[in-house]
Amino acid sequence: MFENSKIFGFERDFAGSLRCIPMITRQKLDMIGIKMTLRQWSRLSHEERSRLVDMPCQTQSEQDAYRAFVLDRIAARADEPVRYLGEQGLEEWQQSESVPQAVLTQAQTDLVAPPTSQQWAALTPLERFALIKLARSQHENENFVPALKEFGIL
């Protein structure tokens, strides 16, 4: 069942009810190379959305099962095709050695100190993923500073 603790505080208003795709699910979708639209997400039942939050997606077999479930649910519920992400490689959020340029740029834009290399390395992969997504997003970067605060950087 859906555990609210998997939803960050900065996203509770819009993702806590699962009306929007939470970061934990967005990360898993990135891991399997699928871009789910908000329209496709909204066509899923609450139970299906909860399952996508809770399903494991670390090992290759878990990723295969997650991908199969996503593809099945999009085919069953949505009237639009699956969109695949480009070539998958080692994503920036998986790299803890250096703070990505997008995060540095967004911090400068918001007039706050960016994470230090040590702070970046101490973040969980999901926290790094969230900061990168928030830094790159055209409509969600108002949550960048709240995320930095929640993650103990500010």
Phi and psi in degrees as GROMACS dihedral restraints (atoms count N, CA, C in turn):
[ dihedral_restraints ]
;  ai    aj    ak    al  type     phi  dphi    fc
    3     4     5     6     1   -63.5    20    10
    4     5     6     7     1   130.2    20    10
    6     7     8     9     1  -110.8    20    10
    7     8     9    10     1   115.6    20    10
    9    10    11    12     1   -60.3    20    10
   10    11    12    13     1   -20.5    20    10
   12    13    14    15     1   -68.1    20    10
   13    14    15    16     1   -14.1    20    10
   15    16    17    18     1   -83.0    20    10
   16    17    18    19     1    -6.7    20    10
   18    19    20    21     1  -100.3    20    10
   19    20    21    22     1   127.9    20    10
   21    22    23    24     1   -66.0    20    10
   22    23    24    25     1   153.1    20    10
   24    25    26    27     1   -58.7    20    10
   25    26    27    28     1   -41.0    20    10
   27    28    29    30     1   -67.1    20    10
   28    29    30    31     1   -15.7    20    10
   30    31    32    33     1  -110.6    20    10
   31    32    33    34     1     2.6    20    10
   33    34    35    36     1   -59.2    20    10
   34    35    36    37     1   -38.0    20    10
   36    37    38    39     1   -59.3    20    10
   37    38    39    40     1   -38.9    20    10
   39    40    41    42     1  -109.9    20    10
   40    41    42    43     1   -19.9    20    10
   42    43    44    45     1  -112.5    20    10
   43    44    45    46     1   -18.0    20    10
   45    46    47    48     1   -59.6    20    10
   46    47    48    49     1   -33.4    20    10
   48    49    50    51     1   -86.9    20    10
   49    50    51    52     1    -3.1    20    10
   51    52    53    54     1    67.1    20    10
   52    53    54    55     1    22.3    20    10
   54    55    56    57     1   -78.3    20    10
   55    56    57    58     1   -22.3    20    10
   57    58    59    60     1  -118.7    20    10
   58    59    60    61     1   161.4    20    10
   60    61    62    63     1   -77.9    20    10
   61    62    63    64     1   116.3    20    10
   63    64    65    66     1   -69.7    20    10
   64    65    66    67     1   158.2    20    10
   66    67    68    69     1   -55.6    20    10
   67    68    69    70     1   -40.2    20    10
   69    70    71    72     1   -61.4    20    10
   70    71    72    73     1   -35.9    20    10
   72    73    74    75     1   -77.1    20    10
   73    74    75    76     1   -38.4    20    10
   75    76    77    78     1   -60.8    20    10
   76    77    78    79     1   -39.1    20    10
   78    79    80    81     1   -63.1    20    10
   79    80    81    82     1   -45.1    20    10
   81    82    83    84     1   -63.9    20    10
   82    83    84    85     1   -39.5    20    10
   84    85    86    87     1   -63.4    20    10
   85    86    87    88     1   -40.2    20    10
   87    88    89    90     1   -62.2    20    10
   88    89    90    91     1   -39.9    20    10
   90    91    92    93     1   -63.2    20    10
   91    92    93    94     1   -31.9    20    10
   93    94    95    96     1   -97.8    20    10
   94    95    96    97     1     0.2    20    10
   96    97    98    99     1    79.0    20    10
   97    98    99   100     1    27.0    20    10
   99   100   101   102     1  -119.3    20    10
  100   101   102   103     1   135.2    20    10
  102   103   104   105     1  -101.8    20    10
  103   104   105   106     1   104.2    20    10
  105   106   107   108     1   -90.5    20    10
  106   107   108   109     1   130.1    20    10
  108   109   110   111     1   -80.7    20    10
  109   110   111   112     1   159.1    20    10
  111   112   113   114     1   -62.3    20    10
  112   113   114   115     1   -33.9    20    10
  114   115   116   117     1   -63.3    20    10
  115   116   117   118     1   -45.0    20    10
  117   118   119   120     1   -63.4    20    10
  118   119   120   121     1   -43.8    20    10
  120   121   122   123     1   -58.2    20    10
  121   122   123   124     1   -44.9    20    10
  123   124   125   126     1   -66.5    20    10
  124   125   126   127     1   -19.8    20    10
  126   127   128   129     1   -82.7    20    10
  127   128   129   130     1   -12.9    20    10
  129   130   131   132     1   -77.8    20    10
  130   131   132   133     1   151.6    20    10
  132   133   134   135     1   -71.0    20    10
  133   134   135   136     1   161.4    20    10
  135   136   137   138     1   -59.4    20    10
  136   137   138   139     1   -39.5    20    10
  138   139   140   141     1   -62.0    20    10
  139   140   141   142     1   -42.1    20    10
  141   142   143   144     1   -65.7    20    10
  142   143   144   145     1   -40.8    20    10
  144   145   146   147     1   -62.5    20    10
  145   146   147   148     1   -44.7    20    10
  147   148   149   150     1   -60.0    20    10
  148   149   150   151     1   -39.6    20    10
  150   151   152   153     1   -63.7    20    10
  151   152   153   154     1   -39.0    20    10
  153   154   155   156     1   -67.9    20    10
  154   155   156   157     1   -28.2    20    10
  156   157   158   159     1   -70.4    20    10
  157   158   159   160     1   -44.0    20    10
  159   160   161   162     1   -88.7    20    10
  160   161   162   163     1   -25.9    20    10
  162   163   164   165     1   -60.5    20    10
  163   164   165   166     1   137.2    20    10
  165   166   167   168     1   -69.7    20    10
  166   167   168   169     1   153.5    20    10
  168   169   170   171     1  -153.5    20    10
  169   170   171   172     1    41.6    20    10
  171   172   173   174     1   -99.5    20    10
  172   173   174   175     1   -52.3    20    10
  174   175   176   177     1   -80.6    20    10
  175   176   177   178     1   165.9    20    10
  177   178   179   180     1   -60.2    20    10
  178   179   180   181     1   -41.4    20    10
  180   181   182   183     1   -67.1    20    10
  181   182   183   184     1   -37.2    20    10
  183   184   185   186     1   -66.4    20    10
  184   185   186   187     1   -40.5    20    10
  186   187   188   189     1   -65.1    20    10
  187   188   189   190     1   -39.7    20    10
  189   190   191   192     1   -62.6    20    10
  190   191   192   193     1   -43.2    20    10
  192   193   194   195     1   -66.6    20    10
  193   194   195   196     1   -40.5    20    10
  195   196   197   198     1   -63.2    20    10
  196   197   198   199     1   -47.3    20    10
  198   199   200   201     1   -59.5    20    10
  199   200   201   202     1   -45.0    20    10
  201   202   203   204     1   -60.9    20    10
  202   203   204   205     1   -41.9    20    10
  204   205   206   207     1   -65.6    20    10
  205   206   207   208     1   -45.2    20    10
  207   208   209   210     1   -60.9    20    10
  208   209   210   211     1   -48.0    20    10
  210   211   212   213     1   -61.9    20    10
  211   212   213   214     1   -41.2    20    10
  213   214   215   216     1   -63.7    20    10
  214   215   216   217     1   -44.0    20    10
  216   217   218   219     1   -70.2    20    10
  217   218   219   220     1   -38.4    20    10
  219   220   221   222     1   -64.6    20    10
  220   221   222   223     1   -43.1    20    10
  222   223   224   225     1   -63.2    20    10
  223   224   225   226     1   -38.6    20    10
  225   226   227   228     1   -77.8    20    10
  226   227   228   229     1   -32.3    20    10
  228   229   230   231     1  -110.1    20    10
  229   230   231   232     1   -28.1    20    10
  231   232   233   234     1  -105.2    20    10
  232   233   234   235     1   153.4    20    10
  234   235   236   237     1  -107.9    20    10
  235   236   237   238     1    31.3    20    10
  237   238   239   240     1  -137.6    20    10
  238   239   240   241     1   154.7    20    10
  240   241   242   243     1   -73.2    20    10
  241   242   243   244     1   160.4    20    10
  243   244   245   246     1   -69.0    20    10
  244   245   246   247     1   138.4    20    10
  246   247   248   249     1  -110.3    20    10
  247   248   249   250     1   127.7    20    10
  249   250   251   252     1   -99.7    20    10
  250   251   252   253     1   147.4    20    10
  252   253   254   255     1   -79.6    20    10
  253   254   255   256     1   162.6    20    10
  255   256   257   258     1   -64.8    20    10
  256   257   258   259     1  -169.5    20    10
  258   259   260   261     1   -51.5    20    10
  259   260   261   262     1   127.5    20    10
  261   262   263   264     1   -90.2    20    10
  262   263   264   265     1   135.7    20    10
  264   265   266   267     1  -140.7    20    10
  265   266   267   268     1  -159.2    20    10
  267   268   269   270     1   -76.3    20    10
  268   269   270   271     1   109.7    20    10
  270   271   272   273     1   -74.2    20    10
  271   272   273   274     1   155.6    20    10
  273   274   275   276     1   -57.6    20    10
  274   275   276   277     1   -35.6    20    10
  276   277   278   279     1   -68.2    20    10
  277   278   279   280     1   -18.6    20    10
  279   280   281   282     1   -84.0    20    10
  280   281   282   283     1   -11.4    20    10
  282   283   284   285     1  -102.0    20    10
  283   284   285   286     1   117.6    20    10
  285   286   287   288     1   -99.2    20    10
  286   287   288   289     1     0.8    20    10
  288   289   290   291     1   -74.3    20    10
  289   290   291   292     1   -36.7    20    10
  291   292   293   294     1  -143.8    20    10
  292   293   294   295     1   147.0    20    10
  294   295   296   297     1   -73.3    20    10
  295   296   297   298     1   126.5    20    10
  297   298   299   300     1   -63.6    20    10
  298   299   300   301     1   151.2    20    10
  300   301   302   303     1   -58.4    20    10
  301   302   303   304     1   -38.4    20    10
  303   304   305   306     1   -59.2    20    10
  304   305   306   307     1   -39.3    20    10
  306   307   308   309     1   -70.0    20    10
  307   308   309   310     1   -42.1    20    10
  309   310   311   312     1   -61.7    20    10
  310   311   312   313     1   -43.9    20    10
  312   313   314   315     1   -64.8    20    10
  313   314   315   316     1   -43.7    20    10
  315   316   317   318     1   -66.1    20    10
  316   317   318   319     1   -39.1    20    10
  318   319   320   321     1   -61.5    20    10
  319   320   321   322     1   -42.6    20    10
  321   322   323   324     1   -63.5    20    10
  322   323   324   325     1   -42.4    20    10
  324   325   326   327     1   -60.6    20    10
  325   326   327   328     1   -39.6    20    10
  327   328   329   330     1   -86.7    20    10
  328   329   330   331     1     2.6    20    10
  330   331   332   333     1    58.2    20    10
  331   332   333   334     1    41.9    20    10
  333   334   335   336     1  -126.8    20    10
  334   335   336   337     1   159.6    20    10
  336   337   338   339     1   -71.4    20    10
  337   338   339   340     1   133.4    20    10
  339   340   341   342     1   -74.0    20    10
  340   341   342   343     1   166.4    20    10
  342   343   344   345     1   -62.1    20    10
  343   344   345   346     1   142.9    20    10
  345   346   347   348     1   -74.9    20    10
  346   347   348   349     1   168.1    20    10
  348   349   350   351     1   -58.9    20    10
  349   350   351   352     1   -38.2    20    10
  351   352   353   354     1   -68.2    20    10
  352   353   354   355     1   -41.6    20    10
  354   355   356   357     1   -64.4    20    10
  355   356   357   358     1   -42.5    20    10
  357   358   359   360     1   -60.8    20    10
  358   359   360   361     1   -45.3    20    10
  360   361   362   363     1   -64.3    20    10
  361   362   363   364     1   -30.2    20    10
  363   364   365   366     1   -80.1    20    10
  364   365   366   367     1   -15.4    20    10
  366   367   368   369     1   -69.8    20    10
  367   368   369   370     1   153.2    20    10
  369   370   371   372     1   -74.1    20    10
  370   371   372   373     1   159.6    20    10
  372   373   374   375     1   -55.5    20    10
  373   374   375   376     1   -37.5    20    10
  375   376   377   378     1   -67.4    20    10
  376   377   378   379     1   -38.4    20    10
  378   379   380   381     1   -65.1    20    10
  379   380   381   382     1   -42.5    20    10
  381   382   383   384     1   -62.1    20    10
  382   383   384   385     1   -43.0    20    10
  384   385   386   387     1   -57.4    20    10
  385   386   387   388     1   -46.9    20    10
  387   388   389   390     1   -61.8    20    10
  388   389   390   391     1   -45.5    20    10
  390   391   392   393     1   -63.1    20    10
  391   392   393   394     1   -40.5    20    10
  393   394   395   396     1   -65.5    20    10
  394   395   396   397     1   -45.6    20    10
  396   397   398   399     1   -61.0    20    10
  397   398   399   400     1   -43.9    20    10
  399   400   401   402     1   -66.9    20    10
  400   401   402   403     1   -34.5    20    10
  402   403   404   405     1   -70.8    20    10
  403   404   405   406     1   -30.3    20    10
  405   406   407   408     1   -92.0    20    10
  406   407   408   409     1   -15.6    20    10
  408   409   410   411     1   -75.7    20    10
  409   410   411   412     1   138.3    20    10
  411   412   413   414     1   -79.3    20    10
  412   413   414   415     1   -27.9    20    10
  414   415   416   417     1  -114.8    20    10
  415   416   417   418     1    -5.4    20    10
  417   418   419   420     1  -116.2    20    10
  418   419   420   421     1     3.3    20    10
  420   421   422   423     1   -72.2    20    10
  421   422   423   424     1    -2.6    20    10
  423   424   425   426     1   -68.4    20    10
  424   425   426   427     1   -15.3    20    10
  426   427   428   429     1   -91.9    20    10
  427   428   429   430     1    -0.6    20    10
  429   430   431   432     1   -62.8    20    10
  430   431   432   433     1   -50.9    20    10
  432   433   434   435     1   -65.9    20    10
  433   434   435   436     1   -45.3    20    10
  435   436   437   438     1   -57.9    20    10
  436   437   438   439     1   -35.8    20    10
  438   439   440   441     1   -67.0    20    10
  439   440   441   442     1   -42.9    20    10
  441   442   443   444     1   -58.1    20    10
  442   443   444   445     1   -40.7    20    10
  444   445   446   447     1   -66.8    20    10
  445   446   447   448     1   -45.1    20    10
  447   448   449   450     1   -61.7    20    10
  448   449   450   451     1   -34.9    20    10
  450   451   452   453     1   -86.2    20    10
  451   452   453   454     1     4.7    20    10
  453   454   455   456     1    78.6    20    10
  454   455   456   457     1    19.0    20    10
  456   457   458   459     1   -88.3    20    10
  457   458   459   460     1   -35.9    20    10
